[in-house]
């Protein structure tokens, strides 16, 4: 009897993929990891290789922004050869873990020939774009997939995780407990430092989610005065390098004592980034990939959360070692980060190190 094959469609953001690692592990146990085919963005390849080394990968070079060509046209051209690979793929079960699908992503998902297809209703259909609704309806009528409604908010469980739970429950024919698909990452290599260190990933994909650099500087100076601060590693993506250098310079101007303590490390790939976080005594960040990776690794983690898209992707925790600080009620229309006092952050960090 041939083993059952499973296709997972997840060309999503970094943090979004980290959220899906629990469901991929469960399906790897159910089908055999070697029987999984996972479609992801190219940047996720090192993570899939590290976390699920036996799975096959289809890389979908989808752009998120327009560069010269119309984004849709550019993505069609970029994905032509991967699309041919998808057309030749035959599986027993095909599951879309990408819920907010555009037109091309819908086409790519249905290009895989699966005996059973499972997907969640698209939250983007709530927008006033009838063509999007008609397109999705046409695919439903042609392919007859098994559909679930996008879930309502459950306290402590991001909507995306609950959608994953409902999808895999339907695909496996049993009620899957949320704990079975709770995100989890593991290091596969050693961290780049062999001394105790903290990690700060201060920048996100949007400045509206970032904590002001001068407030970070104030916090780290205060932590240094308490004697808690070991080596501090500033990290992020390659395109954030200059901002990290400027951040480091501000720290050194504020206190020359930090000269030997502050380092900038930009990992070569995302699995190396996971390995860096896994070796840290503490991770401080905003709502970005580092927040989800550190939480999935069960690191001591402090996330300064802007509250944007609250409930859909965050907050979530693996243990009491993770703290997502949500903005307080603000009747004066001040920036979200104004509700966080440095002394309060110090107390929270102290509580993460009870001994």
Beta strands, then each sheet from edge to edge (+ up, - down):
strand 1: 6-9
strand 2: 36-40
strand 3: 56-59
strand 4: 90-96
strand 5: 113-120
strand 6: 146-148
strand 7: 197-201
strand 8: 231-234
strand 9: 262-264
strand 10: 282-286
strand 11: 301-305
strand 12: 322-326
sheet 1: 3+ 2+ 1+ 4+ 5+ 6+
sheet 2: 9+ 8+ 7+ 10+ 11+ 12+
end
